[in-house]
Amino acid sequence: MSGETALLLLPGSLMVLALLIKIPKLRRNWDQPLNRTACALLVVGAPITFLASPPTIAAVNRRTGVVNFSAPLVFGLLTVFSGLCVVLVLQWRGGPPAAVRRATRLTSAVFGTATAAIVALFVIGDAPVERLRDLDTYYATTPWIREMIVCFLVAHTLGTSALTWLCAKWFARADRSLRPLRTGLALIVLAGLLDLAYLVAKWASVAARWVGRDCVYLSTDVAPPLASASALLLGAGFVVPLVGGSATWTAFGEYRRLRPLWKALRGFAAAQGRTVPLAWWSPVRIRLVHRESVIDDGILALAGWFDPRVHAAAYEEARGRGMDDARAATVADAAVLAAACRLKAAARGSGAGPAPLPEPHRLGHRPLTALAHAFRTSV
């Protein structure tokens, strides 16, 4: 596989990945328009970059027996995709249901009409010479085919402009704690800006033909890399919120953040005979529960070694650094836990060492992820 082919397949692969993530939710919530629109967009968008590649264009034209059949096929799919992008963002962003329905119907009508017009103009036009890379500039002055090209460019420009504007507004208002959503929106906005640059190159090359000049290189050399980069970022922009906001991805994030605490405590839990073997094929949520259980068992095994003096000293130091009460208490518990690990390990290794405390400190009920983060900086 050449590097160019791989680059063309990558955006579609991202959309296929997003579709696989969405299918279970679609089966459970088929009645929700947002899920149906997202899946429709991914189904339409996945094959576009592949169908737009010159080898595929030639193969489709040859198989159908219609010269330049790929032109209305690709132009039509891109127009449908542009409309679905706008509809998805309208439904994704939410708002008054009646207003969302009106905007969705208007968008569907506009882009549906543009798609039908593209097909009709190609049928009544005449494009006898196959063009794999420069159809838009080659037929820029041909009756009806010219109108088809303009219809596509206008619809694509409207769709990309609306998508970029809506996502930029949403990004500015989105809660900063929703990092997957904000990351996805930022990627979509960047993809939109690159796509607008692609459209500028396309419009310039077509307009140059209208005034008798030759700027075909803008369409054949400048526009395609911009389109590929835009498609890649757009695919990533839709995948990131789907993956980052999923329960599995959230569980994986917690599982990963608990690793320092689990690594330090698993030996103490195993010494008490408390750990249960975990199968290699266990899903991430089962692994998370198992890791949390090992940590809890390790804390129980160390309960008699928690020194209240360590807690008091660490708490005062944390408050002195400007931490609030809850954060300082978590840092102090992590320091107590780290000190207990060292004491217990020394006692177990030498066979003597310090004995458990008669009145040990009791750890507070902290979120394990917060305790693990503080513990990582305490050891």
FENGI-V387089 format. One record per pair of residues at least 12 apart in sequence whose ideal C-beta (glycine too) atoms are under 6 Angstrom apart, sorted by sequence separation. I is the first residue (numbers start at 0). J is the second residue. D is the distance in Angstrom with one decimal. If there is no record, write none. Layout:
BEGIN
i = (I:I)
j = (J:J)
d = (D:D)
END
This chain:
BEGIN
i = (126:277:25:56:89:135:204:314:317:89:170:203:204:169:21:21:86:200:201:314:126:166:313:124:274:86:123:124:85:166:167:200:201:310:313:51:166:200:18:50:120:273:17:82:163:197:268:309:310:335:120:121:309:14:120:82:163:197:265:268:47:162:196:197:254:261:268:271:309:14:15:117:264:267:305:332:14:332:78:159:193:251:254:261:306:43:117:250:254:257:261:264:267:332:11:116:117:250:253:260:267:305:78:79:159:193:194:304:328:43:44:78:159:193:247:254:329:11:43:113:250:333:10:11:301:304:336:75:190:304:329:333:337:7:113:333:337:7:75:156:190:301:40:74:189:190:330:334:39:329:333:7:71:186:190:40:71:186:187:36:37:71:186:310:36:304:303:183:307:36:305:305:183:303:33:182:183:32:67:179:180:179:67:66:70:179:179:139:136:140:60:139:135:136:85:294:57:81:56:78:85:74:81:85:88:92:263:53:84:53:136:133:136:135:133:133:132:257:260:256:259:257:260:253:256:259:259:48:10:14:17:6:10:13:17:20:9:13:10:17:13)
j = (138:289:38:69:102:148:217:327:330:103:184:217:218:184:37:38:103:217:218:331:144:184:331:143:293:106:143:144:106:187:188:221:222:331:334:73:188:222:41:73:143:296:41:106:188:222:293:334:335:360:146:147:335:41:147:110:191:225:293:296:76:191:225:226:283:290:297:300:338:44:45:147:294:297:335:362:45:363:110:191:225:283:286:293:338:76:150:283:287:290:294:297:300:365:45:150:151:284:287:294:301:339:113:114:194:228:229:339:363:79:80:114:195:229:283:290:365:48:80:150:287:370:48:49:339:342:374:114:229:343:369:373:377:48:154:374:378:49:117:198:232:343:83:117:232:233:373:377:83:373:377:52:117:232:236:87:118:235:236:86:87:121:236:360:87:355:355:236:360:90:359:360:239:359:90:239:240:90:126:239:240:240:129:129:134:243:244:205:204:208:129:208:205:208:158:367:131:155:131:154:161:151:158:162:165:169:340:131:162:132:215:215:218:218:218:219:219:367:371:368:371:371:374:368:371:374:375:230:230:234:237:227:231:234:238:241:231:235:234:241:238)
d = (5.7:5.0:5.2:4.2:5.0:5.0:4.0:5.3:4.4:5.9:4.1:5.2:3.9:5.8:5.7:5.4:5.2:4.4:5.9:3.9:5.2:4.9:4.1:3.2:5.8:5.2:5.3:4.1:5.0:4.7:5.1:4.5:5.4:4.7:3.6:5.0:5.0:4.2:4.1:5.5:5.1:3.9:5.4:5.6:5.7:5.0:5.0:5.7:4.7:5.6:5.1:5.3:5.1:4.7:3.7:2.8:3.1:3.9:5.3:3.8:5.3:5.5:5.1:4.8:6.0:5.0:4.2:4.9:4.7:4.9:5.2:5.4:5.4:4.6:4.8:4.9:4.2:5.9:5.7:5.4:5.3:4.9:5.8:5.7:6.0:6.0:5.5:5.1:4.5:5.2:5.6:2.6:4.2:5.9:4.4:5.1:5.7:4.7:5.8:5.3:5.9:5.4:5.1:5.6:4.6:5.3:4.1:3.9:5.8:5.5:5.0:4.7:5.7:3.9:5.8:6.0:5.0:5.6:5.0:5.7:4.8:5.8:5.0:5.6:4.4:5.2:6.0:4.8:4.7:5.2:5.2:3.6:4.2:4.7:3.9:4.2:4.9:5.9:5.2:5.3:3.7:5.7:4.1:5.0:5.4:3.9:4.8:4.9:5.8:5.1:4.6:5.0:5.4:5.0:5.9:5.5:5.0:5.1:3.7:5.4:5.9:4.2:3.5:4.9:4.9:5.6:3.3:4.8:4.1:5.8:4.4:4.1:4.2:5.3:4.6:5.0:3.9:5.7:4.6:5.5:5.0:4.9:5.9:5.1:5.5:2.6:5.0:4.6:5.0:6.0:6.0:3.8:5.7:5.4:5.7:6.0:5.9:5.5:5.2:4.6:4.9:4.2:2.7:5.6:4.7:5.4:5.4:4.1:4.8:5.9:4.8:5.4:5.0:5.9:5.7:5.3:4.9:6.0:3.9:4.9:5.6:5.0:5.2:5.6:5.6:5.9:4.3:5.1:3.8:5.0:5.4:5.5:4.8:3.4:4.5:5.0:5.8:5.9:4.4:5.2:5.2)
END
